[in-house]
Amino acid sequence: MTDTIKKTLLEAEKLAIKIKKKAKRNDLDFTVQVSISSNDPKQTYFAAQITPFAEGIAPQTFIAKTGEELIGKMQAALDGKVSPSQIERAYHESQVAHAKRTIEFHESNIKTIDETPIEGEESFVDAITEDATKKEEESK
């Protein structure tokens, strides 16, 4: 391993540790690596990945074509340009919006089913009402 690559990996490791500390999450794991892809065998890639800050969130990943670019991206995250709490908040907001859309979808389908019963079939509401009325009459 050349000294430049080794120096980059050690610096990326230090930054990953600092990002974990800034997030107050010493439980997070990280990986720092150099790789070559079969899709682009002449290009060396530098990458660092920190495990997700919360369930359902993708890992924080940094990928660059140069060691300097990788260090710059990680430093930007550390300097607050990428906030772990903002990432987590955005995730939860998107989950709330998705849940609301799911509720609206199902409520709309229930309404359609209730309003347009299949020919020769009672609507669910009518069937329940009729059944309740019969039981009430039978109990008298």
Summary of the structure (lengths in Angstrom):
residues: 140
radius of gyration: 28.0
end to end distance: 91.2
largest distance: 93.5
contacts: 332
relative contact order: 0.10
helix: 56%
strand: 17%
